[in-house]
């Protein structure tokens, strides 16, 4: 499982092997929504509010 670094808190994040560019994931340490902006190596950036909405399903539960 690839590792990335949270740009907010610098925690190491385990990223799924099949992650795609543009996906939104959540840092387990600081709960920041992060967008995958690079794949080799995995690079993350803080997601915009519009992108963060994609993370949640209709019941407010995180999808990833």
TORKE-450924 format. One record per residue (C-alpha): residue in three letters; y, x, z; residue number from 1. Coordinates in nm, 4 decimals. Example, Ala and Ser with C-alpha at 12.3 -4.5 7.8 and 13.67 -1.06 7.14 Angstrom:
2
<r 'Ala' <-0.4500 1.2300 0.7800> 1>
<r 'Ser' <-0.1060 1.3670 0.7140> 2>
***
This chain:
64
<r 'Unk' <0.0000 0.0000 0.0000> 1>
<r 'Unk' <0.3321 0.1581 -0.1053> 2>
<r 'Unk' <0.6042 0.2275 0.1489> 3>
<r 'Unk' <0.9757 0.1627 0.1115> 4>
<r 'Unk' <1.2714 0.2050 0.3455> 5>
<r 'Unk' <1.4916 -0.0804 0.4648> 6>
<r 'Unk' <1.8520 -0.0030 0.3643> 7>
<r 'Unk' <1.9761 -0.1936 0.6711> 8>
<r 'Unk' <1.7751 -0.0426 0.9598> 9>
<r 'Unk' <1.5854 0.2404 0.7842> 10>
<r 'Unk' <1.2458 0.1075 0.8988> 11>
<r 'Unk' <0.9445 0.1822 0.6799> 12>
<r 'Unk' <0.8211 -0.1290 0.5012> 13>
<r 'Unk' <0.4724 -0.1729 0.3586> 14>
<r 'Unk' <0.5093 -0.3367 0.0174> 15>
<r 'Unk' <0.2271 -0.5152 -0.1653> 16>
<r 'Unk' <0.0788 -0.3261 -0.4612> 17>
<r 'Unk' <0.1560 -0.6114 -0.7011> 18>
<r 'Unk' <0.5248 -0.6523 -0.6075> 19>
<r 'Unk' <0.7590 -0.7161 -0.9013> 20>
<r 'Unk' <1.1166 -0.6096 -0.9554> 21>
<r 'Unk' <1.3492 -0.8861 -0.8371> 22>
<r 'Unk' <1.1164 -1.0177 -0.5654> 23>
<r 'Unk' <1.2630 -1.0893 -0.2235> 24>
<r 'Unk' <1.0856 -0.9537 0.0833> 25>
<r 'Unk' <1.1835 -0.9489 0.4498> 26>
<r 'Unk' <1.2089 -0.6442 0.6759> 27>
<r 'Unk' <0.9807 -0.6979 0.9748> 28>
<r 'Unk' <1.2094 -0.4941 1.2008> 29>
<r 'Unk' <1.5561 -0.6402 1.1370> 30>
<r 'Unk' <1.4651 -0.9585 0.9405> 31>
<r 'Unk' <1.7018 -0.8666 0.6545> 32>
<r 'Unk' <1.6157 -1.0213 0.3165> 33>
<r 'Unk' <1.5627 -0.7403 0.0654> 34>
<r 'Unk' <1.5368 -0.7397 -0.3118> 35>
<r 'Unk' <1.2993 -0.5045 -0.4911> 36>
<r 'Unk' <1.5274 -0.3138 -0.7309> 37>
<r 'Unk' <1.2955 -0.0290 -0.8324> 38>
<r 'Unk' <0.9199 0.0121 -0.8678> 39>
<r 'Unk' <0.8468 0.3843 -0.9013> 40>
<r 'Unk' <0.9313 0.4667 -0.6300> 41>
<r 'Unk' <0.9794 0.1306 -0.4575> 42>
<r 'Unk' <1.3501 0.0793 -0.3913> 43>
<r 'Unk' <1.5007 -0.2026 -0.1889> 44>
<r 'Unk' <1.8542 -0.3380 -0.1635> 45>
<r 'Unk' <1.9994 -0.6055 0.0616> 46>
<r 'Unk' <1.9551 -0.9415 -0.1133> 47>
<r 'Unk' <2.2522 -1.1613 -0.1921> 48>
<r 'Unk' <2.2672 -1.5030 -0.0257> 49>
<r 'Unk' <2.1568 -1.6691 -0.3518> 50>
<r 'Unk' <1.8543 -1.4386 -0.3753> 51>
<r 'Unk' <1.7690 -1.4932 -0.0086> 52>
<r 'Unk' <1.7286 -1.8683 -0.0719> 53>
<r 'Unk' <1.4328 -1.7858 -0.3006> 54>
<r 'Unk' <1.2485 -1.6408 -0.0003> 55>
<r 'Unk' <1.2201 -1.9759 0.1774> 56>
<r 'Unk' <1.0103 -2.2764 0.0860> 57>
<r 'Unk' <1.1185 -2.6378 0.1346> 58>
<r 'Unk' <1.0292 -2.6317 0.5071> 59>
<r 'Unk' <1.2276 -2.3178 0.5844> 60>
<r 'Unk' <0.9151 -2.1009 0.6091> 61>
<r 'Unk' <0.9147 -1.7568 0.4490> 62>
<r 'Unk' <0.6987 -1.7395 0.1373> 63>
<r 'Unk' <0.6196 -1.3675 0.1398> 64>
***
